[in-house]
Amino acid sequence: MTNLLYSSTSFAGVPLRNRIVYPPITTGFADQEGKVSDRMVEYYRQRASGGVGLIIVEPGVVNPQAKLSKFSAGAWADDQIPGMAKLVQAIKNQGARVFLQLCHAGPKANPRVNGVQPSSASEKPFFFKYPTVRLSQDQILSVVKDFVEAAKRAREAGFDGVELHAAHFYLLSAFLSPLINDRIDVFGGDNKGRAKIVQEIIIAIKKKVGQDFPVIVRYHGYEDSADGLKNRDAVELGEIFRAAGADGLHISAYGVPEPELVGIAALPSSSIPSKDHPKAPFVKHAAYIKQYVNLPIIGVGKIIDLLDAEVSLQEGKCDLVAVGRAILADPQWPNKMAANKKVVRCIGCNNCLNSLAKGALDCRVNRGL
């Protein structure tokens, strides 16, 4: 049945050898200055050599006070460009194409790392233990500039495009979500207002970096709360992004309950399905949006089997499939699956997620990564 997954295609104007995406998974392999390390280059080189079509490199943080962790990769300074260029070349030498995800940690920033109180769309925190500062309109415009300058550095380093991280309740996601954004100015209110910061970033990147430089947006197709984003909201947001000049969408979700987060986080759910959750639970949200928004779409979320990936494409639910933890567990997953060879299986333990709290990515079934 595997016809589409390994067929060549074009996504956001970029030719790809197949429809498999390695999505942005934070490694913690950058140095403390946010520069790419040799370990980080080798990690991504291995994923590219495994046969993936597109790699979206982990968050390139746009401002040093907006880091996700002590070892976040950075895109905030020109002296980070040479390392990024080395990373890009290592990936392209293996036949894959590469985007850089751009991120501001927002309400999920750790003040113990950054030395400042986290900033957000409002004073409503995501983690209750980390109070946030509401950004003024002038500060929002400064954030827009940070994203634009980071995109410019990405192009100079040779990336094929950038992805705006507007999911998982980092800063842009906090603006999009009614769970966090209670503003009543032009950057709040309805979907149009909450999407304005992302809209402005897309327009500004296209103006400064080039209309031919792809910009895609990763955001939630669904949030597991009565007051959160629903599919119809995600359609409206997708249309706003398309009209602003976005070239593609990457549909995640905060859609699986996590009881242990009750009393800790504003939304006691997760974007990372575990072994207890069904396979490919978020693809249905991508499928809904794809019916209405005329942009290529990446589906993501516990896509670990060849059949699940192929069916998602065959049924027109998405245009590309992001295979994250399965390729983390076995970098050769695309090549092995194509050759009907045995792969090292992801067991859905989420140790990869939990390990980042200790500093660097780890996998129970692939200690060497």
TORKOL-4160 file (C-alpha; in steps of 0.2 Angstrom, whole numbers, padded with zeros to 4 digits, m for minus):
369
<pt num="1" X="0000" Y="0000" Z="0000"/>
<pt num="2" X="0015" Y="0012" Z="0003"/>
<pt num="3" X="0014" Y="0023" Z="m0012"/>
<pt num="4" X="0012" Y="0041" Z="m0006"/>
<pt num="5" X="0024" Y="0040" Z="0009"/>
<pt num="6" X="0039" Y="0037" Z="m0001"/>
<pt num="7" X="0034" Y="0048" Z="m0016"/>
<pt num="8" X="0043" Y="0064" Z="m0020"/>
<pt num="9" X="0033" Y="0080" Z="m0017"/>
<pt num="10" X="0035" Y="0099" Z="m0015"/>
<pt num="11" X="0031" Y="0107" Z="0002"/>
<pt num="12" X="0030" Y="0126" Z="0004"/>
<pt num="13" X="0039" Y="0127" Z="m0013"/>
<pt num="14" X="0053" Y="0115" Z="m0007"/>
<pt num="15" X="0056" Y="0099" Z="m0016"/>
<pt num="16" X="0057" Y="0084" Z="m0005"/>
<pt num="17" X="0062" Y="0066" Z="m0008"/>
<pt num="18" X="0047" Y="0059" Z="0002"/>
<pt num="19" X="0033" Y="0065" Z="0014"/>
<pt num="20" X="0042" Y="0060" Z="0030"/>
<pt num="21" X="0046" Y="0075" Z="0042"/>
<pt num="22" X="0057" Y="0074" Z="0057"/>
<pt num="23" X="0048" Y="0087" Z="0068"/>
<pt num="24" X="0057" Y="0099" Z="0080"/>
<pt num="25" X="0062" Y="0089" Z="0096"/>
<pt num="26" X="0072" Y="0099" Z="0109"/>
<pt num="27" X="0089" Y="0090" Z="0112"/>
<pt num="28" X="0098" Y="0102" Z="0124"/>
<pt num="29" X="0114" Y="0099" Z="0114"/>
<pt num="30" X="0118" Y="0117" Z="0110"/>
<pt num="31" X="0131" Y="0126" Z="0121"/>
<pt num="32" X="0126" Y="0139" Z="0134"/>
<pt num="33" X="0128" Y="0153" Z="0121"/>
<pt num="34" X="0115" Y="0144" Z="0110"/>
<pt num="35" X="0128" Y="0139" Z="0097"/>
<pt num="36" X="0127" Y="0123" Z="0088"/>
<pt num="37" X="0138" Y="0109" Z="0095"/>
<pt num="38" X="0147" Y="0095" Z="0086"/>
<pt num="39" X="0135" Y="0083" Z="0095"/>
<pt num="40" X="0120" Y="0092" Z="0088"/>
<pt num="41" X="0127" Y="0091" Z="0071"/>
<pt num="42" X="0130" Y="0073" Z="0072"/>
<pt num="43" X="0113" Y="0070" Z="0079"/>
<pt num="44" X="0104" Y="0078" Z="0065"/>
<pt num="45" X="0116" Y="0071" Z="0052"/>
<pt num="46" X="0110" Y="0053" Z="0058"/>
<pt num="47" X="0092" Y="0058" Z="0056"/>
<pt num="48" X="0095" Y="0064" Z="0038"/>
<pt num="49" X="0105" Y="0049" Z="0034"/>
<pt num="50" X="0090" Y="0038" Z="0039"/>
<pt num="51" X="0080" Y="0044" Z="0024"/>
<pt num="52" X="0069" Y="0057" Z="0031"/>
<pt num="53" X="0063" Y="0070" Z="0018"/>
<pt num="54" X="0062" Y="0086" Z="0029"/>
<pt num="55" X="0070" Y="0090" Z="0046"/>
<pt num="56" X="0063" Y="0104" Z="0056"/>
<pt num="57" X="0077" Y="0108" Z="0068"/>
<pt num="58" X="0072" Y="0111" Z="0086"/>
<pt num="59" X="0068" Y="0128" Z="0092"/>
<pt num="60" X="0080" Y="0142" Z="0088"/>
<pt num="61" X="0076" Y="0154" Z="0102"/>
<pt num="62" X="0074" Y="0172" Z="0095"/>
<pt num="63" X="0079" Y="0181" Z="0111"/>
<pt num="64" X="0091" Y="0176" Z="0125"/>
<pt num="65" X="0079" Y="0180" Z="0138"/>
<pt num="66" X="0066" Y="0169" Z="0130"/>
<pt num="67" X="0076" Y="0152" Z="0131"/>
<pt num="68" X="0067" Y="0136" Z="0134"/>
<pt num="69" X="0082" Y="0129" Z="0144"/>
<pt num="70" X="0100" Y="0132" Z="0149"/>
<pt num="71" X="0105" Y="0124" Z="0133"/>
<pt num="72" X="0092" Y="0130" Z="0120"/>
<pt num="73" X="0098" Y="0132" Z="0102"/>
<pt num="74" X="0099" Y="0151" Z="0098"/>
<pt num="75" X="0095" Y="0161" Z="0083"/>
<pt num="76" X="0096" Y="0178" Z="0092"/>
<pt num="77" X="0114" Y="0182" Z="0087"/>
<pt num="78" X="0125" Y="0183" Z="0071"/>
<pt num="79" X="0139" Y="0173" Z="0079"/>
<pt num="80" X="0127" Y="0158" Z="0079"/>
<pt num="81" X="0125" Y="0158" Z="0060"/>
<pt num="82" X="0142" Y="0148" Z="0056"/>
<pt num="83" X="0136" Y="0134" Z="0068"/>
<pt num="84" X="0119" Y="0134" Z="0060"/>
<pt num="85" X="0127" Y="0134" Z="0043"/>
<pt num="86" X="0137" Y="0118" Z="0047"/>
<pt num="87" X="0122" Y="0110" Z="0054"/>
<pt num="88" X="0112" Y="0114" Z="0038"/>
<pt num="89" X="0126" Y="0107" Z="0027"/>
<pt num="90" X="0127" Y="0091" Z="0036"/>
<pt num="91" X="0109" Y="0088" Z="0034"/>
<pt num="92" X="0108" Y="0093" Z="0016"/>
<pt num="93" X="0123" Y="0082" Z="0012"/>
<pt num="94" X="0112" Y="0067" Z="0017"/>
<pt num="95" X="0099" Y="0072" Z="0004"/>
<pt num="96" X="0086" Y="0079" Z="0016"/>
<pt num="97" X="0079" Y="0097" Z="0017"/>
<pt num="98" X="0079" Y="0108" Z="0032"/>
<pt num="99" X="0069" Y="0121" Z="0041"/>
<pt num="100" X="0072" Y="0130" Z="0057"/>
<pt num="101" X="0059" Y="0132" Z="0070"/>
<pt num="102" X="0058" Y="0149" Z="0078"/>
<pt num="103" X="0052" Y="0150" Z="0096"/>
<pt num="104" X="0050" Y="0162" Z="0111"/>
<pt num="105" X="0047" Y="0152" Z="0127"/>
<pt num="106" X="0034" Y="0165" Z="0134"/>
<pt num="107" X="0025" Y="0159" Z="0149"/>
<pt num="108" X="0035" Y="0142" Z="0149"/>
<pt num="109" X="0051" Y="0151" Z="0150"/>
<pt num="110" X="0061" Y="0146" Z="0166"/>
<pt num="111" X="0065" Y="0161" Z="0176"/>
<pt num="112" X="0079" Y="0152" Z="0185"/>
<pt num="113" X="0087" Y="0150" Z="0168"/>
<pt num="114" X="0084" Y="0167" Z="0160"/>
<pt num="115" X="0085" Y="0178" Z="0176"/>
<pt num="116" X="0069" Y="0187" Z="0171"/>
<pt num="117" X="0050" Y="0184" Z="0174"/>
<pt num="118" X="0042" Y="0175" Z="0160"/>
<pt num="119" X="0033" Y="0186" Z="0148"/>
<pt num="120" X="0016" Y="0182" Z="0140"/>
<pt num="121" X="0000" Y="0188" Z="0131"/>
<pt num="122" X="m0007" Y="0191" Z="0148"/>
<pt num="123" X="m0004" Y="0189" Z="0167"/>
<pt num="124" X="m0012" Y="0172" Z="0167"/>
<pt num="125" X="0002" Y="0160" Z="0169"/>
<pt num="126" X="0004" Y="0143" Z="0161"/>
<pt num="127" X="0013" Y="0135" Z="0175"/>
<pt num="128" X="0005" Y="0142" Z="0191"/>
<pt num="129" X="0022" Y="0143" Z="0200"/>
<pt num="130" X="0029" Y="0155" Z="0186"/>
<pt num="131" X="0019" Y="0172" Z="0186"/>
<pt num="132" X="0020" Y="0181" Z="0170"/>
<pt num="133" X="0022" Y="0199" Z="0164"/>
<pt num="134" X="0009" Y="0205" Z="0151"/>
<pt num="135" X="0018" Y="0212" Z="0136"/>
<pt num="136" X="0015" Y="0230" Z="0131"/>
<pt num="137" X="0011" Y="0233" Z="0112"/>
<pt num="138" X="0028" Y="0241" Z="0110"/>
<pt num="139" X="0036" Y="0225" Z="0118"/>
<pt num="140" X="0025" Y="0214" Z="0106"/>
<pt num="141" X="0032" Y="0224" Z="0091"/>
<pt num="142" X="0050" Y="0221" Z="0098"/>
<pt num="143" X="0046" Y="0202" Z="0098"/>
<pt num="144" X="0040" Y="0203" Z="0080"/>
<pt num="145" X="0057" Y="0211" Z="0076"/>
<pt num="146" X="0066" Y="0197" Z="0085"/>
<pt num="147" X="0057" Y="0184" Z="0075"/>
<pt num="148" X="0061" Y="0193" Z="0059"/>
<pt num="149" X="0079" Y="0195" Z="0063"/>
<pt num="150" X="0080" Y="0176" Z="0067"/>
<pt num="151" X="0072" Y="0171" Z="0051"/>
<pt num="152" X="0085" Y="0182" Z="0042"/>
<pt num="153" X="0099" Y="0173" Z="0051"/>
<pt num="154" X="0091" Y="0156" Z="0046"/>
<pt num="155" X="0091" Y="0161" Z="0028"/>
<pt num="156" X="0109" Y="0166" Z="0029"/>
<pt num="157" X="0114" Y="0150" Z="0036"/>
<pt num="158" X="0106" Y="0140" Z="0022"/>
<pt num="159" X="0089" Y="0134" Z="0029"/>
<pt num="160" X="0076" Y="0131" Z="0017"/>
<pt num="161" X="0063" Y="0139" Z="0027"/>
<pt num="162" X="0057" Y="0143" Z="0045"/>
<pt num="163" X="0043" Y="0137" Z="0056"/>
<pt num="164" X="0035" Y="0148" Z="0068"/>
<pt num="165" X="0032" Y="0139" Z="0085"/>
<pt num="166" X="0014" Y="0144" Z="0089"/>
<pt num="167" X="0009" Y="0128" Z="0098"/>
<pt num="168" X="0012" Y="0120" Z="0115"/>
<pt num="169" X="0009" Y="0137" Z="0125"/>
<pt num="170" X="0025" Y="0145" Z="0121"/>
<pt num="171" X="0023" Y="0164" Z="0118"/>
<pt num="172" X="0014" Y="0164" Z="0101"/>
<pt num="173" X="0003" Y="0149" Z="0107"/>
<pt num="174" X="m0001" Y="0159" Z="0122"/>
<pt num="175" X="m0007" Y="0173" Z="0111"/>
<pt num="176" X="m0018" Y="0162" Z="0100"/>
<pt num="177" X="m0026" Y="0153" Z="0115"/>
<pt num="178" X="m0041" Y="0160" Z="0124"/>
<pt num="179" X="m0035" Y="0150" Z="0139"/>
<pt num="180" X="m0021" Y="0162" Z="0141"/>
<pt num="181" X="m0025" Y="0178" Z="0131"/>
<pt num="182" X="m0037" Y="0189" Z="0140"/>
<pt num="183" X="m0032" Y="0205" Z="0131"/>
<pt num="184" X="m0045" Y="0218" Z="0125"/>
<pt num="185" X="m0033" Y="0227" Z="0114"/>
<pt num="186" X="m0029" Y="0223" Z="0095"/>
<pt num="187" X="m0019" Y="0208" Z="0101"/>
<pt num="188" X="m0034" Y="0200" Z="0109"/>
<pt num="189" X="m0052" Y="0197" Z="0109"/>
<pt num="190" X="m0057" Y="0186" Z="0095"/>
<pt num="191" X="m0047" Y="0174" Z="0084"/>
<pt num="192" X="m0042" Y="0188" Z="0073"/>
<pt num="193" X="m0035" Y="0199" Z="0087"/>
<pt num="194" X="m0026" Y="0184" Z="0095"/>
<pt num="195" X="m0018" Y="0179" Z="0079"/>
<pt num="196" X="m0012" Y="0197" Z="0075"/>
<pt num="197" X="0006" Y="0194" Z="0082"/>
<pt num="198" X="0008" Y="0179" Z="0071"/>
<pt num="199" X="0001" Y="0188" Z="0056"/>
<pt num="200" X="0012" Y="0202" Z="0059"/>
<pt num="201" X="0027" Y="0191" Z="0060"/>
<pt num="202" X="0023" Y="0182" Z="0044"/>
<pt num="203" X="0021" Y="0198" Z="0034"/>
<pt num="204" X="0037" Y="0206" Z="0041"/>
<pt num="205" X="0047" Y="0190" Z="0038"/>
<pt num="206" X="0041" Y="0190" Z="0020"/>
<pt num="207" X="0045" Y="0208" Z="0018"/>
<pt num="208" X="0062" Y="0208" Z="0025"/>
<pt num="209" X="0069" Y="0190" Z="0021"/>
<pt num="210" X="0060" Y="0188" Z="0004"/>
<pt num="211" X="0043" Y="0182" Z="m0002"/>
<pt num="212" X="0051" Y="0166" Z="m0009"/>
<pt num="213" X="0057" Y="0161" Z="0009"/>
<pt num="214" X="0045" Y="0148" Z="0016"/>
<pt num="215" X="0036" Y="0152" Z="0032"/>
<pt num="216" X="0025" Y="0138" Z="0040"/>
<pt num="217" X="0016" Y="0139" Z="0056"/>
<pt num="218" X="0014" Y="0125" Z="0070"/>
<pt num="219" X="m0001" Y="0128" Z="0080"/>
<pt num="220" X="m0015" Y="0119" Z="0089"/>
<pt num="221" X="m0030" Y="0111" Z="0080"/>
<pt num="222" X="m0038" Y="0108" Z="0096"/>
<pt num="223" X="m0036" Y="0111" Z="0115"/>
<pt num="224" X="m0043" Y="0099" Z="0128"/>
<pt num="225" X="m0053" Y="0112" Z="0137"/>
<pt num="226" X="m0071" Y="0119" Z="0136"/>
<pt num="227" X="m0063" Y="0136" Z="0134"/>
<pt num="228" X="m0049" Y="0131" Z="0122"/>
<pt num="229" X="m0046" Y="0132" Z="0103"/>
<pt num="230" X="m0058" Y="0120" Z="0093"/>
<pt num="231" X="m0056" Y="0114" Z="0075"/>
<pt num="232" X="m0067" Y="0128" Z="0069"/>
<pt num="233" X="m0056" Y="0141" Z="0078"/>
<pt num="234" X="m0040" Y="0133" Z="0070"/>
<pt num="235" X="m0048" Y="0134" Z="0053"/>
<pt num="236" X="m0051" Y="0153" Z="0055"/>
<pt num="237" X="m0033" Y="0155" Z="0062"/>
<pt num="238" X="m0026" Y="0145" Z="0047"/>
<pt num="239" X="m0035" Y="0156" Z="0035"/>
<pt num="240" X="m0028" Y="0172" Z="0043"/>
<pt num="241" X="m0010" Y="0164" Z="0042"/>
<pt num="242" X="m0013" Y="0159" Z="0024"/>
<pt num="243" X="m0019" Y="0177" Z="0019"/>
<pt num="244" X="m0003" Y="0184" Z="0028"/>
<pt num="245" X="0008" Y="0174" Z="0017"/>
<pt num="246" X="0011" Y="0157" Z="0026"/>
<pt num="247" X="0016" Y="0143" Z="0015"/>
<pt num="248" X="0011" Y="0128" Z="0026"/>
<pt num="249" X="0003" Y="0123" Z="0042"/>
<pt num="250" X="0009" Y="0110" Z="0055"/>
<pt num="251" X="m0006" Y="0104" Z="0066"/>
<pt num="252" X="m0002" Y="0099" Z="0083"/>
<pt num="253" X="m0014" Y="0099" Z="0098"/>
<pt num="254" X="m0015" Y="0100" Z="0117"/>
<pt num="255" X="m0027" Y="0085" Z="0116"/>
<pt num="256" X="m0022" Y="0071" Z="0128"/>
<pt num="257" X="m0026" Y="0073" Z="0147"/>
<pt num="258" X="m0012" Y="0072" Z="0159"/>
<pt num="259" X="m0020" Y="0071" Z="0177"/>
<pt num="260" X="m0003" Y="0074" Z="0185"/>
<pt num="261" X="m0003" Y="0091" Z="0179"/>
<pt num="262" X="m0019" Y="0096" Z="0188"/>
<pt num="263" X="m0015" Y="0110" Z="0199"/>
<pt num="264" X="0001" Y="0113" Z="0191"/>
<pt num="265" X="m0003" Y="0119" Z="0174"/>
<pt num="266" X="m0017" Y="0130" Z="0166"/>
<pt num="267" X="m0022" Y="0116" Z="0155"/>
<pt num="268" X="m0019" Y="0098" Z="0163"/>
<pt num="269" X="m0016" Y="0090" Z="0146"/>
<pt num="270" X="m0001" Y="0087" Z="0134"/>
<pt num="271" X="0004" Y="0088" Z="0116"/>
<pt num="272" X="0014" Y="0071" Z="0118"/>
<pt num="273" X="0003" Y="0056" Z="0118"/>
<pt num="274" X="0010" Y="0042" Z="0129"/>
<pt num="275" X="0009" Y="0023" Z="0128"/>
<pt num="276" X="m0008" Y="0024" Z="0135"/>
<pt num="277" X="m0015" Y="0035" Z="0121"/>
<pt num="278" X="m0021" Y="0029" Z="0104"/>
<pt num="279" X="m0010" Y="0030" Z="0089"/>
<pt num="280" X="m0011" Y="0046" Z="0078"/>
<pt num="281" X="m0024" Y="0055" Z="0089"/>
<pt num="282" X="m0020" Y="0072" Z="0082"/>
<pt num="283" X="m0021" Y="0068" Z="0063"/>
<pt num="284" X="m0040" Y="0071" Z="0064"/>
<pt num="285" X="m0038" Y="0089" Z="0068"/>
<pt num="286" X="m0026" Y="0091" Z="0053"/>
<pt num="287" X="m0039" Y="0083" Z="0042"/>
<pt num="288" X="m0053" Y="0095" Z="0048"/>
<pt num="289" X="m0042" Y="0110" Z="0044"/>
<pt num="290" X="m0037" Y="0103" Z="0027"/>
<pt num="291" X="m0055" Y="0103" Z="0021"/>
<pt num="292" X="m0056" Y="0122" Z="0023"/>
<pt num="293" X="m0038" Y="0130" Z="0022"/>
<pt num="294" X="m0029" Y="0129" Z="0005"/>
<pt num="295" X="m0012" Y="0126" Z="0012"/>
<pt num="296" X="m0001" Y="0110" Z="0013"/>
<pt num="297" X="m0002" Y="0102" Z="0030"/>
<pt num="298" X="0009" Y="0092" Z="0041"/>
<pt num="299" X="0000" Y="0079" Z="0052"/>
<pt num="300" X="0009" Y="0075" Z="0069"/>
<pt num="301" X="0007" Y="0065" Z="0085"/>
<pt num="302" X="0012" Y="0047" Z="0089"/>
<pt num="303" X="0013" Y="0042" Z="0071"/>
<pt num="304" X="0025" Y="0027" Z="0074"/>
<pt num="305" X="0019" Y="0014" Z="0061"/>
<pt num="306" X="0021" Y="0014" Z="0042"/>
<pt num="307" X="0002" Y="0010" Z="0040"/>
<pt num="308" X="m0004" Y="0024" Z="0050"/>
<pt num="309" X="0007" Y="0036" Z="0041"/>
<pt num="310" X="0002" Y="0029" Z="0024"/>
<pt num="311" X="m0017" Y="0029" Z="0028"/>
<pt num="312" X="m0016" Y="0047" Z="0034"/>
<pt num="313" X="m0009" Y="0052" Z="0017"/>
<pt num="314" X="m0020" Y="0041" Z="0007"/>
<pt num="315" X="m0036" Y="0047" Z="0015"/>
<pt num="316" X="m0031" Y="0065" Z="0012"/>
<pt num="317" X="m0029" Y="0070" Z="0030"/>
<pt num="318" X="m0013" Y="0078" Z="0028"/>
<pt num="319" X="0001" Y="0081" Z="0015"/>
<pt num="320" X="0016" Y="0076" Z="0025"/>
<pt num="321" X="0018" Y="0066" Z="0041"/>
<pt num="322" X="0029" Y="0070" Z="0056"/>
<pt num="323" X="0037" Y="0055" Z="0063"/>
<pt num="324" X="0046" Y="0061" Z="0079"/>
<pt num="325" X="0049" Y="0049" Z="0093"/>
<pt num="326" X="0050" Y="0034" Z="0081"/>
<pt num="327" X="0064" Y="0042" Z="0072"/>
<pt num="328" X="0072" Y="0047" Z="0089"/>
<pt num="329" X="0072" Y="0029" Z="0094"/>
<pt num="330" X="0078" Y="0023" Z="0077"/>
<pt num="331" X="0086" Y="0036" Z="0065"/>
<pt num="332" X="0085" Y="0023" Z="0051"/>
<pt num="333" X="0066" Y="0022" Z="0053"/>
<pt num="334" X="0062" Y="0028" Z="0035"/>
<pt num="335" X="0075" Y="0017" Z="0026"/>
<pt num="336" X="0071" Y="0002" Z="0037"/>
<pt num="337" X="0052" Y="0004" Z="0034"/>
<pt num="338" X="0055" Y="0006" Z="0015"/>
<pt num="339" X="0065" Y="m0010" Z="0015"/>
<pt num="340" X="0053" Y="m0020" Z="0027"/>
<pt num="341" X="0067" Y="m0022" Z="0040"/>
<pt num="342" X="0065" Y="m0022" Z="0058"/>
<pt num="343" X="0066" Y="m0006" Z="0068"/>
<pt num="344" X="0070" Y="m0001" Z="0085"/>
<pt num="345" X="0053" Y="0003" Z="0092"/>
<pt num="346" X="0048" Y="0018" Z="0102"/>
<pt num="347" X="0039" Y="0012" Z="0118"/>
<pt num="348" X="0029" Y="0028" Z="0121"/>
<pt num="349" X="0037" Y="0030" Z="0139"/>
<pt num="350" X="0040" Y="0049" Z="0136"/>
<pt num="351" X="0057" Y="0047" Z="0144"/>
<pt num="352" X="0063" Y="0059" Z="0130"/>
<pt num="353" X="0052" Y="0073" Z="0137"/>
<pt num="354" X="0056" Y="0070" Z="0155"/>
<pt num="355" X="0075" Y="0069" Z="0152"/>
<pt num="356" X="0075" Y="0087" Z="0146"/>
<pt num="357" X="0072" Y="0093" Z="0164"/>
<pt num="358" X="0089" Y="0085" Z="0168"/>
<pt num="359" X="0097" Y="0095" Z="0154"/>
<pt num="360" X="0098" Y="0084" Z="0138"/>
<pt num="361" X="0088" Y="0072" Z="0127"/>
<pt num="362" X="0088" Y="0054" Z="0132"/>
<pt num="363" X="0079" Y="0038" Z="0125"/>
<pt num="364" X="0077" Y="0022" Z="0134"/>
<pt num="365" X="0078" Y="0012" Z="0118"/>
<pt num="366" X="0092" Y="0022" Z="0110"/>
<pt num="367" X="0104" Y="0028" Z="0123"/>
<pt num="368" X="0117" Y="0033" Z="0109"/>
<pt num="369" X="0103" Y="0044" Z="0100"/>
